Protein backbone atom coordinates (compact mmCIF):
# COMPACT_ATOMS: atom_id res chain seq x y z
CA UNK A 1 0.00 0.00 0.00
CA UNK A 2 2.86 2.35 0.78
CA UNK A 3 4.62 1.78 -2.54
CA UNK A 4 1.73 1.74 -4.99
CA UNK A 5 2.34 5.39 -5.85
CA UNK A 6 5.76 4.59 -7.26
CA UNK A 7 6.10 4.33 -11.01
CA UNK A 8 7.22 0.71 -11.26
CA UNK A 9 5.92 -1.00 -8.14
CA UNK A 10 3.84 -4.15 -8.30
CA UNK A 11 2.23 -5.95 -5.39
CA UNK A 12 4.61 -8.50 -3.89
CA UNK A 13 3.42 -11.99 -3.02
CA UNK A 14 3.89 -13.36 0.52
CA UNK A 15 6.57 -15.73 -0.82
CA UNK A 16 8.48 -12.83 -2.36
CA UNK A 17 8.29 -10.83 0.87
CA UNK A 18 9.47 -13.86 2.85
CA UNK A 19 12.52 -14.39 0.65
CA UNK A 20 13.57 -10.76 1.16
CA UNK A 21 12.97 -10.81 4.93
CA UNK A 22 12.31 -13.81 7.17
CA UNK A 23 14.02 -16.36 4.90
CA UNK A 24 17.11 -14.22 4.38
CA UNK A 25 20.04 -15.09 6.69
CA UNK A 26 20.71 -11.35 7.16
CA UNK A 27 17.23 -10.73 8.55
CA UNK A 28 17.29 -9.80 12.24
CA UNK A 29 13.94 -9.39 14.06
CA UNK A 30 15.66 -6.91 16.40
CA UNK A 31 15.99 -4.58 13.42
CA UNK A 32 12.40 -4.72 12.13
CA UNK A 33 9.22 -3.07 13.41
CA UNK A 34 5.57 -3.31 12.38
CA UNK A 35 3.21 -0.53 13.51
CA UNK A 36 -0.42 -1.46 14.17
CA UNK A 37 -3.51 0.67 14.65
CA UNK A 38 -5.57 -1.90 16.50
CA UNK A 39 -5.34 -4.92 14.19
CA UNK A 40 -4.55 -2.83 11.10
CA UNK A 41 -0.91 -2.64 9.98
CA UNK A 42 -0.07 0.94 9.01
CA UNK A 43 3.73 1.19 8.91
CA UNK A 44 6.88 -0.90 8.71
CA UNK A 45 10.54 -0.14 9.23
CA UNK A 46 13.62 -2.32 8.87
CA UNK A 47 17.37 -2.01 9.15
CA UNK A 48 19.46 -4.65 7.38
CA UNK A 49 23.14 -5.42 7.70
CA UNK A 50 24.27 -7.71 4.88
CA UNK A 51 27.12 -10.05 5.71
CA UNK A 52 28.54 -9.82 2.18
CA UNK A 53 28.74 -6.03 2.33
CA UNK A 54 30.59 -6.10 5.64
CA UNK A 55 32.99 -8.77 4.34
CA UNK A 56 33.62 -6.59 1.27
CA UNK A 57 34.66 -3.74 3.56
CA UNK A 58 31.44 -1.74 3.21
CA UNK A 59 30.58 -0.80 6.78
CA UNK A 60 26.96 0.10 6.11
CA UNK A 61 23.37 -1.09 6.36
CA UNK A 62 20.08 -0.52 4.57
CA UNK A 63 17.18 1.46 6.03
CA UNK A 64 13.67 1.06 4.64
CA UNK A 65 10.50 2.76 5.89
CA UNK A 66 6.96 2.34 4.58
CA UNK A 67 3.75 4.00 5.76
CA UNK A 68 0.28 3.72 4.23
CA UNK A 69 -0.65 7.09 2.68
CA UNK A 70 -3.43 8.06 5.10
CA UNK A 71 -1.20 7.55 8.15
CA UNK A 72 1.75 9.65 7.07
CA UNK A 73 2.85 12.80 8.90
CA UNK A 74 1.51 11.51 12.20
CA UNK A 75 4.85 10.53 13.71
CA UNK A 76 5.14 6.84 12.81
CA UNK A 77 7.78 7.33 10.10
CA UNK A 78 9.97 9.51 12.33
CA UNK A 79 9.90 6.95 15.14
CA UNK A 80 10.68 4.11 12.74
CA UNK A 81 13.58 6.08 11.32
CA UNK A 82 15.02 6.57 14.80
CA UNK A 83 14.64 2.87 15.61
CA UNK A 84 16.19 1.59 12.38
CA UNK A 85 19.11 4.02 12.43
CA UNK A 86 19.83 3.22 16.08
CA UNK A 87 19.75 -0.47 15.22
CA UNK A 88 22.42 0.00 12.55
CA UNK A 89 24.46 2.05 15.00
CA UNK A 90 24.16 -0.74 17.58
CA UNK A 91 25.60 -3.15 15.00
CA UNK A 92 28.63 -0.90 14.62
CA UNK A 93 27.75 0.37 11.16
CA UNK A 94 29.32 3.63 10.02
CA UNK A 95 26.69 4.50 7.43
CA UNK A 96 22.99 4.06 6.69
CA UNK A 97 22.01 3.77 3.03
CA UNK A 98 18.75 3.88 1.07
CA UNK A 99 17.42 4.11 -2.48
CA UNK A 100 14.32 6.22 -3.08
CA UNK A 101 12.29 6.88 -6.24
CA UNK A 102 11.64 10.50 -7.19
CA UNK A 103 7.85 10.07 -6.91
CA UNK A 104 8.14 9.24 -3.19
CA UNK A 105 8.14 12.85 -2.04
CA UNK A 106 7.10 12.06 1.53
CA UNK A 107 9.94 9.56 1.90
CA UNK A 108 12.53 11.92 0.42
CA UNK A 109 11.46 14.59 2.91
CA UNK A 110 11.69 12.11 5.79
CA UNK A 111 15.20 11.00 4.90
CA UNK A 112 16.49 14.51 4.30
CA UNK A 113 15.14 15.78 7.61
CA UNK A 114 16.77 12.75 9.25
CA UNK A 115 20.16 13.85 7.99
CA UNK A 116 20.52 11.70 4.87
CA UNK A 117 22.17 13.23 1.82
CA UNK A 118 21.65 12.41 -1.85
CA UNK A 119 24.90 10.96 -3.20
CA UNK A 120 24.00 9.43 -6.59
CA UNK A 121 21.30 9.50 -9.26
CA UNK A 122 19.98 6.56 -11.24
CA UNK A 123 17.84 6.75 -14.38
CA UNK A 124 14.99 4.50 -15.43
CA UNK A 125 14.71 4.53 -19.20
CA UNK A 126 11.98 3.21 -21.46
CA UNK A 127 11.73 2.13 -25.09
CA UNK A 128 8.11 2.52 -26.13
CA UNK A 129 6.35 1.48 -29.29
CA UNK A 130 6.98 -1.30 -31.74
CA UNK A 131 9.57 0.24 -34.03
CA UNK A 132 12.19 -2.27 -35.27
CA UNK A 133 15.04 -2.91 -32.85
CA UNK A 134 18.38 -1.85 -34.37
CA UNK A 135 20.56 -4.94 -34.90
CA UNK A 136 23.78 -5.47 -32.97
CA UNK A 137 25.92 -8.42 -34.07
CA UNK A 138 27.68 -10.61 -31.52
CA UNK A 139 31.47 -10.79 -32.07
CA UNK A 140 32.75 -14.06 -33.59
CA UNK A 141 33.55 -16.97 -31.30
CA UNK A 142 30.80 -16.29 -28.77
CA UNK A 143 27.84 -18.59 -28.16
CA UNK A 144 24.68 -17.22 -26.57
CA UNK A 145 22.63 -19.46 -24.28
CA UNK A 146 19.12 -18.83 -22.96
CA UNK A 147 17.35 -20.38 -19.99
CA UNK A 148 14.44 -19.36 -17.80
CA UNK A 149 15.68 -18.79 -14.28
CA UNK A 150 13.00 -21.04 -12.80
CA UNK A 151 14.44 -23.93 -14.86
CA UNK A 152 18.05 -23.35 -13.79
CA UNK A 153 19.77 -25.76 -11.42
CA UNK A 154 21.48 -24.50 -8.28
CA UNK A 155 24.85 -24.93 -10.02
CA UNK A 156 23.69 -22.90 -13.01
CA UNK A 157 22.46 -20.16 -10.69
CA UNK A 158 25.88 -20.21 -9.01
CA UNK A 159 27.58 -19.58 -12.38
CA UNK A 160 25.18 -16.73 -13.12
CA UNK A 161 25.77 -15.25 -9.66
CA UNK A 162 29.55 -15.36 -10.06
CA UNK A 163 29.37 -13.56 -13.41
CA UNK A 164 27.03 -10.88 -12.01
CA UNK A 165 29.30 -10.29 -9.02
CA UNK A 166 32.37 -10.07 -11.23
CA UNK A 167 30.91 -7.77 -13.88
CA UNK A 168 29.46 -5.35 -11.32
CA UNK A 169 32.45 -5.25 -8.99
CA UNK A 170 33.55 -1.66 -8.59
CA UNK A 171 30.13 -0.22 -9.38
CA UNK A 172 28.72 2.34 -6.96
CA UNK A 173 27.47 0.77 -3.70
CA UNK A 174 27.64 -2.75 -5.17
CA UNK A 175 28.61 -5.72 -3.01
CA UNK A 176 28.68 -9.41 -3.99
CA UNK A 177 25.38 -11.23 -3.64
CA UNK A 178 25.45 -14.85 -2.41
CA UNK A 179 24.14 -17.59 -4.67
CA UNK A 180 21.66 -18.57 -1.95
CA UNK A 181 19.86 -15.24 -2.35
CA UNK A 182 19.45 -15.79 -6.08
CA UNK A 183 18.21 -19.35 -5.46
CA UNK A 184 15.57 -18.14 -3.00
CA UNK A 185 14.43 -15.49 -5.49
CA UNK A 186 14.32 -18.09 -8.30
CA UNK A 187 11.98 -20.21 -6.18
CA UNK A 188 9.78 -17.34 -4.98
CA UNK A 189 9.44 -14.83 -7.83
CA UNK A 190 6.21 -14.98 -9.81
CA UNK A 191 7.52 -13.09 -12.85
CA UNK A 192 9.40 -15.22 -15.42
CA UNK A 193 13.02 -14.17 -16.01
CA UNK A 194 15.24 -15.22 -18.89
CA UNK A 195 18.97 -15.59 -18.17
CA UNK A 196 21.21 -15.10 -21.19
CA UNK A 197 24.91 -15.91 -21.07
CA UNK A 198 27.58 -15.08 -23.65
CA UNK A 199 30.08 -17.94 -23.60
CA UNK A 200 33.59 -17.98 -25.08
CA UNK A 201 36.08 -20.83 -25.29
CA UNK A 202 37.49 -19.75 -21.93
CA UNK A 203 34.22 -19.24 -20.04
CA UNK A 204 31.25 -16.93 -19.56
CA UNK A 205 31.91 -13.41 -20.85
CA UNK A 206 28.63 -11.65 -20.08
CA UNK A 207 25.20 -12.03 -18.52
CA UNK A 208 21.81 -10.50 -19.20
CA UNK A 209 18.74 -11.09 -17.02
CA UNK A 210 15.43 -10.14 -18.63
CA UNK A 211 12.13 -9.97 -16.75
CA UNK A 212 8.68 -10.61 -18.20
CA UNK A 213 6.78 -8.27 -15.85
CA UNK A 214 3.53 -10.24 -15.68
CA UNK A 215 2.40 -9.01 -12.27
CA UNK A 216 3.04 -5.35 -13.09
CA UNK A 217 1.34 -5.72 -16.47
CA UNK A 218 -1.77 -7.31 -14.99
CA UNK A 219 -2.07 -4.59 -12.35
CA UNK A 220 -1.48 -1.68 -14.76
CA UNK A 221 -3.06 -3.09 -17.91
CA UNK A 222 0.15 -2.66 -19.91
CA UNK A 223 2.61 -4.84 -21.87
CA UNK A 224 6.12 -4.32 -20.56
CA UNK A 225 9.31 -6.03 -19.47
CA UNK A 226 12.64 -5.17 -17.89
CA UNK A 227 16.28 -5.60 -18.72
CA UNK A 228 17.16 -6.20 -15.08
CA UNK A 229 20.88 -6.88 -15.32
CA UNK A 230 23.41 -6.47 -18.12
CA UNK A 231 27.07 -7.05 -17.37
CA UNK A 232 30.23 -7.83 -19.35
CA UNK A 233 33.52 -8.94 -17.80
CA UNK A 234 36.07 -6.12 -17.81
CA UNK A 235 38.69 -7.67 -20.15
CA UNK A 236 36.02 -8.20 -22.82
CA UNK A 237 34.35 -4.81 -22.78
CA UNK A 238 34.41 -2.54 -25.81
CA UNK A 239 33.85 -5.36 -28.31
CA UNK A 240 30.09 -4.98 -28.74
CA UNK A 241 29.13 -7.93 -26.53
CA UNK A 242 26.96 -5.82 -24.22
CA UNK A 243 25.09 -4.22 -27.10
CA UNK A 244 24.43 -7.60 -28.72
CA UNK A 245 23.23 -9.07 -25.42
CA UNK A 246 20.93 -6.10 -24.85
CA UNK A 247 19.38 -6.42 -28.32
CA UNK A 248 18.95 -10.16 -27.73
CA UNK A 249 17.03 -9.45 -24.52
CA UNK A 250 14.93 -6.75 -26.13
CA UNK A 251 14.05 -9.14 -28.93
CA UNK A 252 12.84 -11.76 -26.44
CA UNK A 253 10.56 -9.24 -24.74
CA UNK A 254 9.16 -8.15 -28.10
CA UNK A 255 8.48 -11.80 -28.95
CA UNK A 256 6.20 -11.93 -25.89
CA UNK A 257 4.11 -9.08 -27.30
CA UNK A 258 5.50 -6.30 -25.10
CA UNK A 259 5.52 -2.77 -26.49
CA UNK A 260 7.51 -1.19 -23.63
CA UNK A 261 10.96 -2.14 -22.36
CA UNK A 262 12.52 -0.64 -19.24
CA UNK A 263 16.14 -0.50 -18.12
CA UNK A 264 17.97 1.22 -15.27
CA UNK A 265 21.40 2.83 -15.23
CA UNK A 266 23.71 4.82 -13.00
CA UNK A 267 23.41 8.42 -14.23
CA UNK A 268 27.22 8.70 -14.20
CA UNK A 269 27.69 5.66 -16.46
CA UNK A 270 27.87 7.70 -19.64
CA UNK A 271 28.95 4.80 -21.85
CA UNK A 272 25.96 2.61 -20.92
CA UNK A 273 23.62 5.59 -21.09
CA UNK A 274 24.87 6.37 -24.59
CA UNK A 275 24.28 2.78 -25.70
CA UNK A 276 20.73 2.74 -24.39
CA UNK A 277 19.90 6.05 -26.03
CA UNK A 278 21.37 4.85 -29.33
CA UNK A 279 18.81 2.03 -29.25
CA UNK A 280 15.91 4.42 -28.65
CA UNK A 281 15.60 4.42 -24.85
CA UNK A 282 14.56 7.66 -23.16
CA UNK A 283 14.80 8.71 -19.51
CA UNK A 284 11.39 8.63 -17.83
CA UNK A 285 12.12 8.45 -14.11
CA UNK A 286 14.94 8.57 -11.63
CA UNK A 287 15.83 7.38 -8.17
CA UNK A 288 18.48 8.56 -5.77
CA UNK A 289 20.88 6.87 -3.39
CA UNK A 290 20.99 8.43 0.06
CA UNK A 291 23.67 8.07 2.73
CA UNK A 292 23.70 8.99 6.41
CA UNK A 293 26.98 9.17 8.33
CA UNK A 294 26.21 7.39 11.59
CA UNK A 295 29.47 8.31 13.25
CA UNK A 296 28.99 12.02 12.76
CA UNK A 297 25.22 12.16 13.28
CA UNK A 298 23.68 12.09 16.74
N, C-alpha and C positions, 0 to 999 in steps of 0.2 A: 504493500500500500504506500509505503514511503517513497519508493523508487519509480512508481508508475509515471511520474511526470518527466522522467528522463527520456531522452530521444530514442534510446536503443534498448531499454529494459523490457524483459519479458518476465512473466511470473515463473518463479523457480518451483520445481517440484520438491516435496519433502526429501526425496532421495538426494537431490542435488544440494539442498541445504545441509543435509547430514554429512555429505562428503566434504563440504567446505568447513564444517564445524566439528560436530561430535566425533566423527570418524577420523578426523585428521589428528595425527600424533602431536601436532603443535597446539591443539586446542587445550585450553586450561580454563575450567569453570570459574576459577578465582578471577579471571579477567573478562568475564562476560556477565551482563546484567539485562534482565527483561523487566520492563516497567508495566504494571497492570493498573487499570482503573476498574476496580472490582474484579470481574473475570475477563475483562477485555484487555488484550495486549495493545499498548499504545506506543511503546518505544523500546529500542534495543541498542545496546552499546557493547563493543568488544575491543579488546586489545590483544594483539597476536604477536608473539615472538617466534619467528621461524628459525629452527635449528640450522638450516642450510645457510641462512643469511649471516648468522652469528659466526658459523664456521668459515664463511668467506670473508670475515673481517668487517662485516657491516653491522655495527652496533646499534641497531634500530628495531622498531616494531611498528606494526600497522595499527591504526585507530580507525574504527568505523562506527558511525552513529546514524540511526534511522528513527524517525518519528512520523507517525501518521499526520497528514496535513492539518487536520482540525485541532491537534493537540500541540502544535508548535508554539513557541514563544510563551510558554507557561512555566518554563524552568527545567523541564525534564532533560532537554538536550545539554544544557549547561552542567547539570549534575552528572550526567553520563560522561561528558567530556572530562570532568575532573576525576571521576573514578577510573576511566580507561588510561588517562595520562599518568595518574599516580601508580597504576598497576605496572605500566612499562618502566616507570622510574624505580619501582620496587624490584624489578627484575634486572636492574643495573643498566638499562638501555640509555644511550646518550641522545637518541633522537626518536621522535614520533613522526611517522610518515602517513600520507593519505593521498588518494587520487579522487578528484571531484569533477563532475561534468559541469559545463558552464550553465546549464539550465537549472542547476540546484542552487538557486540564489540564497535560500535560507541556510543551507549547509556551508556555503562559502563564507557567509557572514559569521556563522558560528565559529568556524576554524580561524578566521582572521582575528576575531575578538579574543580568541583563546591564545593568540600569539603565534599561530602558524604563518609561514610566509610562502608565497608562490615561488617555486624554483625552476619549473619547467613546463612547457606547453606541449600538448599532443593534439594532432589533428585527426578527425574522422573524415574520410573522403568517401564520395559516392560516385559510381558510374551508373547513370540512369538512361533508360531507353534500350533499344534493341539494335543500335547501329553495329555493323560488323566490328569484331575485335581485331585490332591490328596484329598481324602475325609476328612472332618472335621465334626464330629457329634455335633449337638446342645445339650447342657446339658438338662436333663429332666425338665419338667415343663415350657418350654418356647415355645410359639407359634410364628411362623413367618408369617407375613402378607406382601403382595405385592400389590402395586398400582402405576400405572403410575401417575406422578406428575400432568399432564394436567387434570386428572380425579379426583383429590383431591379437596374437598371442602375447603373453607377458614379455617374452624375449624380444619380440618385434617392437613392443612399446618401449622397452629398454633402449633399443637402438635409436628409435625416434627421439627419446628423451636426451640421449647423449649428444645427438646432432644439434638439437635445439639449444642445449646448454652451451655447447661449443660455439655455435654461430652467434649467439647473443652475448657471449662473455665480453665484458667491457662496455656494454650498453648502459645507459643511465639507469641507476637503481636496480639493475638486474642481478639476481643471484640464482645459482643452480637450483632447479626443481628436482626433487627425487622421483624416480620412476614410480614409486608407490602412489604418489599423488596423481600422476597421469592414469594409472591403472584404476584407481577409484573413480576418476572422472569418466573414463571409458565405460565403466559398469553402471554409472548413475545417469549420465547425460541423456536426455531425450532426443536432442537434435543430432541427426547423422553428421559425421565429419569424415571427410576423405583425407587420407594422409598420402602425400606424394613425395617420393624420394628420387633424387637424381644420383645415380650410381655410376662410378667410374671403375676402372680395373683395380684401383687401390682402396676402394671403399665408398661410403656415402658422401657426396659432395654438398648436397643441399636438401632442405625439407620445406614443404609447403603443407599447411593444414587448412582445409577449406570447410566451412560450416554451412550446411543446408538449414537455414533458420526457421524450421517448421513452426515452433511454438510462437515466435515473434510474428510470423506471417499470419498465423491463425488469429492471433489477438488483434492485429492491426489491419487485416484484410489486404495484405500486400504480398509481393513475390520477390523476396530478397535473400541474399546469402552473404557470408563474410569470408574474406581471406584473413584468417585469424593469425597465422604465423607464416612468415617467409624469411628463411635464413640460408645463407651460403657460407661455407667455411672460408676463412680469410685468405688462404693461399690461392683460392680459385675464383675470387671475386674479380670483376672487370672483364669477364669473358662472355657475358650475356646469359649465364645460367639462371640468374634470378629473374630476369625478364621473361625467359622461356617458361620457367616454372609458374610465374604469375599468370601468363596467358593461358597455360594449361589449366590452372585452377579456375580462371574466369570462364573458360570454355565449358568446364564441367557444370558450373552453376547455370550457365545459359542452357545447357542440355536438359536441365530440370525445369525449364520454363521461367526462370527468374529474369526480371527486367531491371533489377537494381542489385549492385554489388558494392559492398562496403569494405573499407580497409583502414587501418589506423597506422599512424606514423609519428615518431618524434619530430616536432617542428624544426629541430636543428639538424635533422638528417636530410640535408639538401639533395644528396644523390638519390635517395629513395623517393623523396618527394618529387623530384624531377621525372623519375621513371613513371610514377603513378600518373602524373599530369600528362605525360606524353601519350599515355594510353586512354586519356579522356576523363580521368577522375578529377573531381572538384571538391574543395574543402566545404563541408556543410556544418561542422560542429567541432568543438574542441573541449578538451579536459585539461586540468592542471594538476601537477604534483605539488603537494604542500609538505613542508618540513617544519618541525618544532624542535628547537634545541632544548633538551631536557636538563642539561647541566647549567644552562644560563638562564633558565626560566623558572620562577618560583611557583 
